[in-house]
Amino acid sequence: MSATQTHTVLRAEGFSCPSCVAKIEKQVGRLDGVDRVKVHFASSRIEVDHDSAQVSAQDLVDAVGKAGYTSAVSAF
């Protein structure tokens, strides 16, 4: 794990079906510097392991927005 490797948790809104999960994972996973994306449908959580030198938490929120959903960084 590099010094700039970060684990970010987002809370999302607007999930209506499990296919939303794949849509978000695909969109966020496309970003350079993202190593892993896991969307938890039941809790509306998105966990992302990424290189903070390449992609910021705001970049992640923007990518979720491009997939059609509202999200924000969560403390838990």
Backbone atoms as SQL, in Angstrom:
CREATE TABLE atoms (id INTEGER PRIMARY KEY, chain TEXT, resi INTEGER, resn TEXT, atom TEXT, x REAL, y REAL, z REAL);
INSERT INTO atoms VALUES
  (1, 'A', 1, 'MET', 'N', 0.847, -1.180, 0.000),
  (2, 'A', 1, 'MET', 'CA', 0.000, 0.000, 0.000),
  (3, 'A', 1, 'MET', 'C', 0.894, 1.246, 0.000),
  (4, 'A', 2, 'SER', 'N', 0.619, 2.173, -0.889),
  (5, 'A', 2, 'SER', 'CA', 1.445, 3.372, -0.982),
  (6, 'A', 2, 'SER', 'C', 1.040, 4.391, 0.086),
  (7, 'A', 3, 'ALA', 'N', 1.870, 5.390, 0.265),
  (8, 'A', 3, 'ALA', 'CA', 1.623, 6.421, 1.280),
  (9, 'A', 3, 'ALA', 'C', 0.363, 7.226, 0.980),
  (10, 'A', 4, 'THR', 'N', -0.011, 7.279, -0.289),
  (11, 'A', 4, 'THR', 'CA', -1.187, 8.075, -0.662),
  (12, 'A', 4, 'THR', 'C', -2.438, 7.212, -0.847),
  (13, 'A', 5, 'GLN', 'N', -2.341, 5.928, -0.500),
  (14, 'A', 5, 'GLN', 'CA', -3.498, 5.029, -0.612),
  (15, 'A', 5, 'GLN', 'C', -4.517, 5.385, 0.461),
  (16, 'A', 6, 'THR', 'N', -5.756, 5.566, 0.065),
  (17, 'A', 6, 'THR', 'CA', -6.804, 6.024, 0.968),
  (18, 'A', 6, 'THR', 'C', -8.040, 5.153, 0.827),
  (19, 'A', 7, 'HIS', 'N', -8.771, 5.016, 1.924),
  (20, 'A', 7, 'HIS', 'CA', -10.052, 4.309, 1.912),
  (21, 'A', 7, 'HIS', 'C', -11.128, 5.360, 2.206),
  (22, 'A', 8, 'THR', 'N', -12.003, 5.586, 1.239),
  (23, 'A', 8, 'THR', 'CA', -13.049, 6.594, 1.382),
  (24, 'A', 8, 'THR', 'C', -14.412, 5.924, 1.374),
  (25, 'A', 9, 'VAL', 'N', -15.292, 6.368, 2.266),
  (26, 'A', 9, 'VAL', 'CA', -16.659, 5.854, 2.317),
  (27, 'A', 9, 'VAL', 'C', -17.602, 6.984, 1.926),
  (28, 'A', 10, 'LEU', 'N', -18.478, 6.695, 0.974),
  (29, 'A', 10, 'LEU', 'CA', -19.498, 7.648, 0.541),
  (30, 'A', 10, 'LEU', 'C', -20.863, 7.107, 0.921),
  (31, 'A', 11, 'ARG', 'N', -21.799, 7.987, 1.168),
  (32, 'A', 11, 'ARG', 'CA', -23.207, 7.631, 1.342),
  (33, 'A', 11, 'ARG', 'C', -23.918, 8.117, 0.092),
  (34, 'A', 12, 'ALA', 'N', -24.734, 7.276, -0.488),
  (35, 'A', 12, 'ALA', 'CA', -25.424, 7.641, -1.723),
  (36, 'A', 12, 'ALA', 'C', -26.929, 7.653, -1.518),
  (37, 'A', 13, 'GLU', 'N', -27.600, 8.392, -2.383),
  (38, 'A', 13, 'GLU', 'CA', -29.061, 8.458, -2.369),
  (39, 'A', 13, 'GLU', 'C', -29.573, 8.068, -3.741),
  (40, 'A', 14, 'GLY', 'N', -30.799, 7.573, -3.776),
  (41, 'A', 14, 'GLY', 'CA', -31.443, 7.299, -5.052),
  (42, 'A', 14, 'GLY', 'C', -31.296, 5.883, -5.557),
  (43, 'A', 15, 'PHE', 'N', -30.728, 4.997, -4.740),
  (44, 'A', 15, 'PHE', 'CA', -30.659, 3.590, -5.148),
  (45, 'A', 15, 'PHE', 'C', -32.076, 3.047, -5.227),
  (46, 'A', 16, 'SER', 'N', -32.411, 2.413, -6.326),
  (47, 'A', 16, 'SER', 'CA', -33.744, 1.824, -6.413),
  (48, 'A', 16, 'SER', 'C', -33.684, 0.346, -6.770),
  (49, 'A', 17, 'CYS', 'N', -32.548, -0.104, -7.280),
  (50, 'A', 17, 'CYS', 'CA', -32.455, -1.507, -7.682),
  (51, 'A', 17, 'CYS', 'C', -31.000, -1.958, -7.649),
  (52, 'A', 18, 'PRO', 'N', -30.777, -3.257, -7.579),
  (53, 'A', 18, 'PRO', 'CA', -29.397, -3.760, -7.547),
  (54, 'A', 18, 'PRO', 'C', -28.579, -3.398, -8.780),
  (55, 'A', 19, 'SER', 'N', -29.204, -3.127, -9.915),
  (56, 'A', 19, 'SER', 'CA', -28.429, -2.759, -11.103),
  (57, 'A', 19, 'SER', 'C', -27.753, -1.404, -10.931),
  (58, 'A', 20, 'CYS', 'N', -28.268, -0.599, -9.982),
  (59, 'A', 20, 'CYS', 'CA', -27.631, 0.686, -9.664),
  (60, 'A', 20, 'CYS', 'C', -26.213, 0.450, -9.167),
  (61, 'A', 21, 'VAL', 'N', -26.019, -0.642, -8.457),
  (62, 'A', 21, 'VAL', 'CA', -24.714, -0.985, -7.890),
  (63, 'A', 21, 'VAL', 'C', -23.684, -1.122, -9.002),
  (64, 'A', 22, 'ALA', 'N', -24.005, -1.886, -10.026),
  (65, 'A', 22, 'ALA', 'CA', -23.067, -2.110, -11.132),
  (66, 'A', 22, 'ALA', 'C', -22.766, -0.811, -11.863),
  (67, 'A', 23, 'LYS', 'N', -23.773, 0.015, -12.029),
  (68, 'A', 23, 'LYS', 'CA', -23.604, 1.291, -12.717),
  (69, 'A', 23, 'LYS', 'C', -22.605, 2.187, -11.977),
  (70, 'A', 24, 'ILE', 'N', -22.758, 2.269, -10.665),
  (71, 'A', 24, 'ILE', 'CA', -21.871, 3.101, -9.846),
  (72, 'A', 24, 'ILE', 'C', -20.464, 2.504, -9.809),
  (73, 'A', 25, 'GLU', 'N', -20.366, 1.189, -9.600),
  (74, 'A', 25, 'GLU', 'CA', -19.049, 0.555, -9.539),
  (75, 'A', 25, 'GLU', 'C', -18.288, 0.753, -10.849),
  (76, 'A', 26, 'LYS', 'N', -18.983, 0.666, -11.967),
  (77, 'A', 26, 'LYS', 'CA', -18.343, 0.842, -13.270),
  (78, 'A', 26, 'LYS', 'C', -17.851, 2.280, -13.439),
  (79, 'A', 27, 'GLN', 'N', -18.683, 3.255, -13.111),
  (80, 'A', 27, 'GLN', 'CA', -18.343, 4.667, -13.290),
  (81, 'A', 27, 'GLN', 'C', -17.168, 5.077, -12.391),
  (82, 'A', 28, 'VAL', 'N', -17.226, 4.705, -11.119),
  (83, 'A', 28, 'VAL', 'CA', -16.164, 5.075, -10.178),
  (84, 'A', 28, 'VAL', 'C', -14.890, 4.284, -10.501),
  (85, 'A', 29, 'GLY', 'N', -15.041, 3.032, -10.860),
  (86, 'A', 29, 'GLY', 'CA', -13.897, 2.178, -11.165),
  (87, 'A', 29, 'GLY', 'C', -13.091, 2.632, -12.368),
  (88, 'A', 30, 'ARG', 'N', -13.683, 3.439, -13.230),
  (89, 'A', 30, 'ARG', 'CA', -12.996, 3.963, -14.414),
  (90, 'A', 30, 'ARG', 'C', -11.929, 5.002, -14.078),
  (91, 'A', 31, 'LEU', 'N', -12.046, 5.623, -12.932),
  (92, 'A', 31, 'LEU', 'CA', -11.121, 6.697, -12.564),
  (93, 'A', 31, 'LEU', 'C', -9.708, 6.164, -12.356),
  (94, 'A', 32, 'ASP', 'N', -8.717, 6.891, -12.887),
  (95, 'A', 32, 'ASP', 'CA', -7.319, 6.534, -12.654),
  (96, 'A', 32, 'ASP', 'C', -7.036, 6.666, -11.165),
  (97, 'A', 33, 'GLY', 'N', -6.385, 5.676, -10.605),
  (98, 'A', 33, 'GLY', 'CA', -6.043, 5.724, -9.194),
  (99, 'A', 33, 'GLY', 'C', -7.004, 4.971, -8.300),
  (100, 'A', 34, 'VAL', 'N', -8.140, 4.514, -8.838),
  (101, 'A', 34, 'VAL', 'CA', -9.102, 3.737, -8.047),
  (102, 'A', 34, 'VAL', 'C', -8.709, 2.262, -8.141),
  (103, 'A', 35, 'ASP', 'N', -8.475, 1.650, -6.984),
  (104, 'A', 35, 'ASP', 'CA', -8.081, 0.244, -6.941),
  (105, 'A', 35, 'ASP', 'C', -9.267, -0.689, -6.727),
  (106, 'A', 36, 'ARG', 'N', -10.235, -0.242, -5.911),
  (107, 'A', 36, 'ARG', 'CA', -11.361, -1.115, -5.575),
  (108, 'A', 36, 'ARG', 'C', -12.579, -0.267, -5.263),
  (109, 'A', 37, 'VAL', 'N', -13.726, -0.721, -5.757),
  (110, 'A', 37, 'VAL', 'CA', -15.001, -0.055, -5.452),
  (111, 'A', 37, 'VAL', 'C', -15.965, -1.129, -4.986),
  (112, 'A', 38, 'LYS', 'N', -16.617, -0.900, -3.864),
  (113, 'A', 38, 'LYS', 'CA', -17.628, -1.841, -3.362),
  (114, 'A', 38, 'LYS', 'C', -18.844, -1.041, -2.954),
  (115, 'A', 39, 'VAL', 'N', -19.959, -1.308, -3.625),
  (116, 'A', 39, 'VAL', 'CA', -21.215, -0.632, -3.307),
  (117, 'A', 39, 'VAL', 'C', -22.070, -1.585, -2.477),
  (118, 'A', 40, 'HIS', 'N', -22.537, -1.099, -1.334),
  (119, 'A', 40, 'HIS', 'CA', -23.406, -1.884, -0.452),
  (120, 'A', 40, 'HIS', 'C', -24.835, -1.395, -0.666),
  (121, 'A', 41, 'PHE', 'N', -25.607, -2.165, -1.418),
  (122, 'A', 41, 'PHE', 'CA', -26.960, -1.756, -1.796),
  (123, 'A', 41, 'PHE', 'C', -27.854, -1.494, -0.590),
  (124, 'A', 42, 'ALA', 'N', -27.860, -2.401, 0.362),
  (125, 'A', 42, 'ALA', 'CA', -28.783, -2.295, 1.500),
  (126, 'A', 42, 'ALA', 'C', -28.545, -1.053, 2.353),
  (127, 'A', 43, 'SER', 'N', -27.265, -0.659, 2.497),
  (128, 'A', 43, 'SER', 'CA', -26.948, 0.479, 3.369),
  (129, 'A', 43, 'SER', 'C', -26.616, 1.756, 2.586),
  (130, 'A', 44, 'SER', 'N', -26.651, 1.676, 1.259),
  (131, 'A', 44, 'SER', 'CA', -26.331, 2.832, 0.394),
  (132, 'A', 44, 'SER', 'C', -24.925, 3.373, 0.641),
  (133, 'A', 45, 'ARG', 'N', -23.997, 2.475, 0.987),
  (134, 'A', 45, 'ARG', 'CA', -22.608, 2.875, 1.209),
  (135, 'A', 45, 'ARG', 'C', -21.772, 2.500, -0.001),
  (136, 'A', 46, 'ILE', 'N', -20.816, 3.352, -0.314),
  (137, 'A', 46, 'ILE', 'CA', -19.861, 3.072, -1.382),
  (138, 'A', 46, 'ILE', 'C', -18.478, 3.174, -0.754),
  (139, 'A', 47, 'GLU', 'N', -17.737, 2.075, -0.789),
  (140, 'A', 47, 'GLU', 'CA', -16.384, 2.067, -0.238),
  (141, 'A', 47, 'GLU', 'C', -15.396, 2.034, -1.392),
  (142, 'A', 48, 'VAL', 'N', -14.424, 2.941, -1.350),
  (143, 'A', 48, 'VAL', 'CA', -13.462, 3.052, -2.437),
  (144, 'A', 48, 'VAL', 'C', -12.047, 3.094, -1.884),
  (145, 'A', 49, 'ASP', 'N', -11.194, 2.217, -2.401),
  (146, 'A', 49, 'ASP', 'CA', -9.769, 2.269, -2.108),
  (147, 'A', 49, 'ASP', 'C', -9.130, 2.964, -3.299),
  (148, 'A', 50, 'HIS', 'N', -8.421, 4.060, -3.022),
  (149, 'A', 50, 'HIS', 'CA', -7.863, 4.837, -4.129),
  (150, 'A', 50, 'HIS', 'C', -6.591, 5.554, -3.718),
  (151, 'A', 51, 'ASP', 'N', -5.859, 6.004, -4.727),
  (152, 'A', 51, 'ASP', 'CA', -4.644, 6.783, -4.526),
  (153, 'A', 51, 'ASP', 'C', -5.062, 8.245, -4.460),
  (154, 'A', 52, 'SER', 'N', -4.956, 8.849, -3.280),
  (155, 'A', 52, 'SER', 'CA', -5.421, 10.229, -3.098),
  (156, 'A', 52, 'SER', 'C', -4.575, 11.238, -3.872),
  (157, 'A', 53, 'ALA', 'N', -3.399, 10.819, -4.335),
  (158, 'A', 53, 'ALA', 'CA', -2.585, 11.709, -5.172),
  (159, 'A', 53, 'ALA', 'C', -3.137, 11.783, -6.595),
  (160, 'A', 54, 'GLN', 'N', -3.920, 10.776, -6.989),
  (161, 'A', 54, 'GLN', 'CA', -4.473, 10.735, -8.340),
  (162, 'A', 54, 'GLN', 'C', -5.949, 11.105, -8.396),
  (163, 'A', 55, 'VAL', 'N', -6.696, 10.732, -7.367),
  (164, 'A', 55, 'VAL', 'CA', -8.144, 10.952, -7.385),
  (165, 'A', 55, 'VAL', 'C', -8.594, 11.386, -5.983),
  (166, 'A', 56, 'SER', 'N', -9.344, 12.479, -5.932),
  (167, 'A', 56, 'SER', 'CA', -9.796, 13.015, -4.648),
  (168, 'A', 56, 'SER', 'C', -11.175, 12.475, -4.285),
  (169, 'A', 57, 'ALA', 'N', -11.572, 12.703, -3.038),
  (170, 'A', 57, 'ALA', 'CA', -12.916, 12.306, -2.604),
  (171, 'A', 57, 'ALA', 'C', -13.962, 13.020, -3.460),
  (172, 'A', 58, 'GLN', 'N', -13.699, 14.269, -3.827),
  (173, 'A', 58, 'GLN', 'CA', -14.645, 15.007, -4.677),
  (174, 'A', 58, 'GLN', 'C', -14.754, 14.376, -6.059),
  (175, 'A', 59, 'ASP', 'N', -13.641, 13.859, -6.586),
  (176, 'A', 59, 'ASP', 'CA', -13.677, 13.152, -7.875),
  (177, 'A', 59, 'ASP', 'C', -14.595, 11.937, -7.784),
  (178, 'A', 60, 'LEU', 'N', -14.558, 11.259, -6.636),
  (179, 'A', 60, 'LEU', 'CA', -15.417, 10.080, -6.433),
  (180, 'A', 60, 'LEU', 'C', -16.888, 10.492, -6.408),
  (181, 'A', 61, 'VAL', 'N', -17.186, 11.564, -5.671),
  (182, 'A', 61, 'VAL', 'CA', -18.561, 12.084, -5.595),
  (183, 'A', 61, 'VAL', 'C', -19.036, 12.473, -6.994),
  (184, 'A', 62, 'ASP', 'N', -18.160, 13.132, -7.763),
  (185, 'A', 62, 'ASP', 'CA', -18.513, 13.539, -9.126),
  (186, 'A', 62, 'ASP', 'C', -18.793, 12.333, -10.019),
  (187, 'A', 63, 'ALA', 'N', -17.999, 11.271, -9.859),
  (188, 'A', 63, 'ALA', 'CA', -18.200, 10.060, -10.663),
  (189, 'A', 63, 'ALA', 'C', -19.535, 9.397, -10.331),
  (190, 'A', 64, 'VAL', 'N', -19.896, 9.380, -9.051),
  (191, 'A', 64, 'VAL', 'CA', -21.204, 8.830, -8.654),
  (192, 'A', 64, 'VAL', 'C', -22.302, 9.694, -9.272),
  (193, 'A', 65, 'GLY', 'N', -22.084, 11.016, -9.300),
  (194, 'A', 65, 'GLY', 'CA', -23.038, 11.931, -9.921),
  (195, 'A', 65, 'GLY', 'C', -23.225, 11.645, -11.403),
  (196, 'A', 66, 'LYS', 'N', -22.121, 11.316, -12.096),
  (197, 'A', 66, 'LYS', 'CA', -22.205, 10.986, -13.524),
  (198, 'A', 66, 'LYS', 'C', -23.024, 9.722, -13.748),
  (199, 'A', 67, 'ALA', 'N', -23.021, 8.837, -12.753),
  (200, 'A', 67, 'ALA', 'CA', -23.811, 7.607, -12.847),
  (201, 'A', 67, 'ALA', 'C', -25.288, 7.887, -12.548),
  (202, 'A', 68, 'GLY', 'N', -25.578, 9.118, -12.075),
  (203, 'A', 68, 'GLY', 'CA', -26.972, 9.509, -11.848),
  (204, 'A', 68, 'GLY', 'C', -27.429, 9.503, -10.403),
  (205, 'A', 69, 'TYR', 'N', -26.488, 9.493, -9.470),
  (206, 'A', 69, 'TYR', 'CA', -26.849, 9.408, -8.059),
  (207, 'A', 69, 'TYR', 'C', -26.147, 10.500, -7.254),
  (208, 'A', 70, 'THR', 'N', -26.765, 10.906, -6.180),
  (209, 'A', 70, 'THR', 'CA', -26.204, 11.911, -5.285),
  (210, 'A', 70, 'THR', 'C', -25.451, 11.182, -4.182),
  (211, 'A', 71, 'SER', 'N', -24.252, 11.667, -3.860),
  (212, 'A', 71, 'SER', 'CA', -23.504, 11.052, -2.766),
  (213, 'A', 71, 'SER', 'C', -22.703, 12.125, -2.033),
  (214, 'A', 72, 'ALA', 'N', -22.204, 11.740, -0.868),
  (215, 'A', 72, 'ALA', 'CA', -21.366, 12.626, -0.067),
  (216, 'A', 72, 'ALA', 'C', -20.414, 11.758, 0.747),
  (217, 'A', 73, 'VAL', 'N', -19.284, 12.319, 1.109),
  (218, 'A', 73, 'VAL', 'CA', -18.319, 11.599, 1.946),
  (219, 'A', 73, 'VAL', 'C', -18.946, 11.365, 3.306),
  (220, 'A', 74, 'SER', 'N', -18.770, 10.156, 3.816),
  (221, 'A', 74, 'SER', 'CA', -19.348, 9.767, 5.101),
  (222, 'A', 74, 'SER', 'C', -18.237, 9.506, 6.112),
  (223, 'A', 75, 'ALA', 'N', -18.518, 9.739, 7.367),
  (224, 'A', 75, 'ALA', 'CA', -17.545, 9.473, 8.420),
  (225, 'A', 75, 'ALA', 'C', -17.517, 7.996, 8.799),
  (226, 'A', 76, 'PHE', 'N', -18.572, 7.252, 8.432),
  (227, 'A', 76, 'PHE', 'CA', -18.616, 5.823, 8.785),
  (228, 'A', 76, 'PHE', 'C', -19.277, 5.014, 7.688);
